[in-house]
Amino acid sequence: MKTIAASFVLVLMLSPVSFAGFAPPPSILNYRVPVSPGTTLTGPVTNIDSVNRMIQVKDSAGIIQSVRIDNDTQILHNGTPISLSSLSYDDVVTVIRK
């Protein structure tokens, strides 16, 4: 019985699945495909990492794209510029990398 309980706790601790609408902590973020300069990307925000100034956006093909937010990056929400600190999960944004 103790082995089963320990295994269950380990699975919960390692699982990146969010519970009750909370996103995983930034240490679990998986930065898959970095967005290159000259790219425009539109889709819902799937992760926000304000410490490293990065977001992840799911593109129209369903691929999660990672974007470092810097002076060459503009984020638009409903056609209006929005700051990283004002973003929420599932906001549909357009990210423009200059």
N, C-alpha and C positions, 0 to 999 in steps of 0.2 A: 504493500500500500504506500509506503514512503517513497518508493521509486517512481510510481505513477504520479504522485503529487509533485515531486521534484521535476520530473519531465514536463509536466503541464506548466509549471511556473517558468521554466526555461523557455518554452515555446512562446509564452505570452511576453516575456522580456525581449525576445529576439524578433518578434513579429512586427513588421512595419505598418500593419493595419491600424487605422485610426479608430478610436472608440468614441461614441457619443458626439460625433461631429468634430472632434479635435484632430488636428493634423499631427503627423509625427514630428518629433523634435528635429532641429536642423542637422544633428549628427547622423540622422538616418537618411537624409536626402541623397538621392542617387542622381548625380549630374551626368546624364547620358550623352546628349549631343549638343555641344556648344554652338550657339548661333554666331555666324561669321558676319563681319562688317558688310554693309550694303543689303542686309536682309530685312524684310518686313514680315512679321509673324502675327497672326490673329488666332485667338482661342481663349479658353478658360484658364485661369491661374490655378495650378495644382499644388504649388509649394512656394513659400516665401521665406527667404533666408536673409533677414535684415542685417545680421552681423557681417556676413560676407557680401552683402549687397547683390544678391542673386535671386532670380525667380525662375520658376519652371512653368511653361505654358504648353498645353496640349494642342498641337496643330491640327489642321483639317484631315490629315492622314492618320491621326490618333497617336502620333509620336510625341513624346514629351521632350520639348526643347528647353535647354538651359540658357539663360541670358544673364550676363553680368551687367548690373546697372551702373553706368558711369556717365561722364559728361557727353559721350557720343551716343547715348541711348535715350530715346523718348518713349514714354508709356502713355497711351491714349485710352481713356475709358469713355465710351459713348461720344467719341470724337473730341474729347476735352483732355488736355494734359493732366496727369495724376501722378502724385509722388509715390515712392515706394512705401512710405509709412501709411499712406491712405488706402493701399490695396487690401482686398479681402480675398479669401479663397473662393474660387468659382466665379470671380469677376471676369467677364469677357473683355479682353484688352487687345489692343494692337500695339506691338512693340516694334519700333523702328531703330535699327542699328545703322548709324552713319558710317 
